[in-house]
Amino acid sequence: MLFYILLFFGIISLWWHWRVRDRMKVTNLTGKYIFITGCDTGFGNMAAKIFDKKGFRVFASCLTETGAKELKAVTSKQLQTVLLDVRDSDSVKKVAAWVREEVQSEGLWGLVNNAGIMGPSAPTDWLDIEHFREPIEVNLIGLINVTINMLPLIKKAKGRIVNVSSVGGRLAFCGGGYFPSKFGVEGFNDSLRRDMKAFGVKVCCIQPGLFKTALSNPAKIMKEKEVIWNKLPPDIKTQYGEEYFQKDAAKKQKLSKICLNNDISPVVQSMEHALTSLHPHAHYVVGQDAKLFWNPLSRMPAVIQDFLLLRSRVQLAVPHAK
């Protein structure tokens, strides 16, 4: 009996220690420089606004002039916007040089790699290499390129790197370039975290579930899929069946209603914790769908993953598997 009492109090003590440790903050962060990619909309846009209000000196990169102007109009004079397409290596180098001039000897406290696109999401035999190329160029190659160019500034400040991945970096729900790109982000993040430990740089990875943003707009995703469907050769359409697209759209809409998180603030809160906590997490799983379904499923045997994920697929008109 005494053993179980001691065990109980031991568990409570460890839990309390973890809670206290998790709430410890880095001091004197006001005025520190952070750079965020993908600030036109979604997570990056909200993060830029919130971190600006909290006193950080934010460099917010946007893809469009419209996005930059709209963000600048609702933030302080301290926040600076810059146009950046992470696919353009020359542009990445120029922006990194500009940031270097701005931060001088202080360095860059935080880099939030948030820029990303979904790209076409469809069965692999519907796609060509270009459908895979763009999401990989933006989500993975662009993220790596920005990180490499900003890394000397991060090391100087012994700062933080926050990479926005996805539960899709742990579990591929369907075909397309998005999931390979996010699996790549996970690999890059893990190796970078270990490489930077000796320099006092902390590297964190955020794994959001399905959130309501421009990137995950169901109508946009299905429209892109429809364009691909309409261009498919007749033999592929015959294999899938003429009603496949409509049935698939209905299932995806139903799944979206069940899983989609409308409030994106938990993702930004995880970014904030990663930038300000004395002991940031290596990984942040964000969203009820991610915590309760996608993340646990990603750790299960492949046979269970396949059984559950394939149940949401539309049956083919001409199946060949036995």
N, C-alpha and C positions, 0 to 999 in steps of 0.2 A: 504493500500500500504506500509506504514512504517513497518507494522508487517512482510510482506514478505521480505522486504529488510533486516531487522534485522535477520530474520530466515536464509536467504541466507548467510549473513556474519557470523552468528553463526556456520553454517555447515562448511563453509570454514575454520573458526578458529579452529574448532575441528579436521578437517582433517589435517590441518597444524601441530597442536600440536601432533597428532598421528604420523605423518611422522617424525617429529623431535625426538620424544620420541623413535621411532622404530630404529633410527640410532645411538642412544647413546650406546657407547661401554664400557665394563669393562676395566679398565686400568691395566697395569703391568701383562699381561698374558704370556709374553715371558718366556719360561722355565717351565711353568706349566705342570704337568703330566696329560695325558689323556690315557684312555684304550679303544681300539676299537676291537670288535669281528668281525669275518668274513672278513678278509682282503686279502684272496686269490685272489678274483676277485671283479668286480662290485663296488657298492657304498663304501664298506669298504676299498678296495684297493685304490681307488681314494682319499678318505678322509685321509688315512694314509699318502699318498704322499703330499697332499696339506698342511695338518696340520704340517707335518715335515718341509716343506719350510717356514711356517709362524712362526716357532720358538718354537712350542710346543715340549715337550719331550714325544714322542709317544710310547706307548706299543701296538704293533699290533699283535693280535692273529690270527693265521692261522690254518686251519684244516690239511694242508699237508706241508711236508718239501719242496716240489717244490714251493708252493706258498710263503712260508717264504723266501726261497733263492732268488726268483725272485724279491720280494719286497725289500729285504735288498740290492740287487745289484743296485737299482736305487734311494736309499734314503741316508740320511746322517748317520754318525756314531752314532748320537744321538738317532735315532730310533732303538728300540729293538723289535725283533720278538719273539714270543713264540707259541709253538704248543698247541692248545686247542680244544678239542671236548666238546662242551657245554653240551652234553648228559652225560658225565662222571663226576659224582659228585666229585670223588676223585681228578680228574684232575683240576676241578674248584677250589677246596680248595687249592691245591698246587700252582696254578697260583696266587691266591689271596694272599697267604702267601709270594710268591716271590715279588709281587707288593708292599706289605706292607714293605718289607725290602728295596726296592728301594726308595720309597717315604719318608720313615721315618716320621718325625713329620709334614711334609708339607701336607701330605694327597694327595688325588687324585682329581684334579679339574674337570675332565670330564670322564664319562662313556658313550660310544656309543654302545648300544646293536643293532648290525647290522646283526649278523649271522642269516641265515634263509634258508629254503629250500621250494620248492613248493610242492613236493610230488605228487602222482597220482591225476589227476583231471578228474573225471568221474562221471556218475550218481551213486547215493548212492547204488542202488541195484546191482551194479557191484562190489562193494568193500567189503572187510572184515575188521576186527578191526585193523589189522596190517597196512593197508593202511592209517588209521587215526593216528595211534600211533606215527610214526616217525616225521611228521611235527609238531605235538603237543609237542613232546619231545624236538625238537630243537627250534622251534619258540616261545614256551610259557614257558615250564618247564625250559629249558636251560636258557632263558632270565631271568626268576625269580631267578634261582639259582645263576647266575653270579651277579645279582643285590644285592641279600642278602649278598653275601660274600664280595662284594666291598663297601657296604653301610657305614660301619664305617669309611672308608677312605674318602668317599665323604662327609660325615657329618663333618669330621675334617677340610676339606678345604672349607666347605660351597659351594660346587661345583654344578655341573650340571649332570643330567642323561638324555640321549637322547635315546628314544626307537623308533626303526624303525618298524612301523606297516605297514599299507597298506589301500588303499580304500576298499580292501577286508575285512577289519576289521569293515566296516560300511555297506557293501552290499555284500551278497554272490551271486556270479554269477553262480556257479555250485557246484556239490558235491565234497567231498574230505576233508582231514584234514586241508588244508591250511586255509580255511576261519574260521572254529571254533578256530584255533590257534590264528589268528589275532584278532578275536572278544575278545578272552581272553586277549591278549596284551593290547587292549584298556581299558578293565576293570581294569587290574593290574595297568596300567599307571595312570588312574584317581584316584584310591585309594592311590597310592604311592605319587602322586603330593600333595594330601591333607595331608597325613601323614607327609611329609617332610617339609611342609611350615613353621612349627614352628622352624625348625632347620636351616633355611636359604638356604635350598637345593631346586633348581628349577628343575622341571621334565617336559620334553617336549616330544611330540609324533609327529613323521613324518609319513604322510600318502601318500606315492607315488602312482601314477597311474600305468599304464603299461609301464615299461621302458625296454629297450633292455639290458638285463644282462643274465648271465648264468642261473640264476634262472627262468627267464621267456622265455627261448628259445623255440619257438613254435614247432620246429622239435623234440626236446627232450620230450616235453610234450605229443605230439601226439604219439611218439614211446612208451612211458610208457603206454599210453591209449590203444595202439594196442596190447601190451602184455596182458593186462587185458582182452581185447575183445576176443582174441584168446582162452582164458581159460574159458570163460563163458559157462555155461550149455546151451544146445540146446533150452530150453524153453525161456530163457532170450533173446537169439539171435532172436528167432522167434517173440517175442513181439516187439523188436526194429527194426527188419528187417535186412537182409543181407547187404543192401546198406547203412545202418545207419552210419557206421564208416567212409566210404569214403565221404558221404555228410557232416557229422559233421566236418571232417578235412578241407573240402573246406570252410565251413562257418567260422571256427576258423581262417583260414589263411586270409580270407577277413577282419575279425574283427581286426586281429593283424595289418594289413596294415593301417587301419584307426586310431587305437588308440595308437599304440606303439610309445613311445618317444625315439628317438635315442640318444639324448644328456642327459647323466645322471648327469651332473654337477649341475643342480638346486637342486637335492637332497642333494648333498654335501654342497652347499651354505646354505641350510636350517640347516644342521648340524652345520655349522660354526656360523650362526646367533644364534642358540640355545646355543652354547658354549661361545659366546663372547658378546652378546647383554646385556645391562643393564636390559632390559625388554624383555626377550624371550617370544615367543608365547607358549601358551599351546598346540596348534596343528598347524602343517604345512601341508596344502594340496598342493601337488606338482605334476605338469604335467598338460598340457592343457586338456587331457581327464578327469582327476580327477576333475579339477575345473569347466569344462563346462558341464560334463555329470554325472560321477559316484557320486560325492559328492552331487550335487543338487538332483539326483534321490534317494539317500539314505534318504533324508528328506521328500520324498513324501509318500502318502498313499500306503499301500501294493498292493492295486488293480492296481495302476499305475505302480509300480515297476514290478509286475508280468506280466502285459500286455506287457511292453517294453522288458523285458528280455526273455520272452517266445517266442517272435517273432523271436529271433535269434536261436531258437532250431529247430532241425530236427524233422519232424512229425513222430510219431511212426507207424510201420506197423500194429500193432494190438492195437489201443488205447482203453482204458476201461473207461475213464472219460466221463461223460455226462453233 
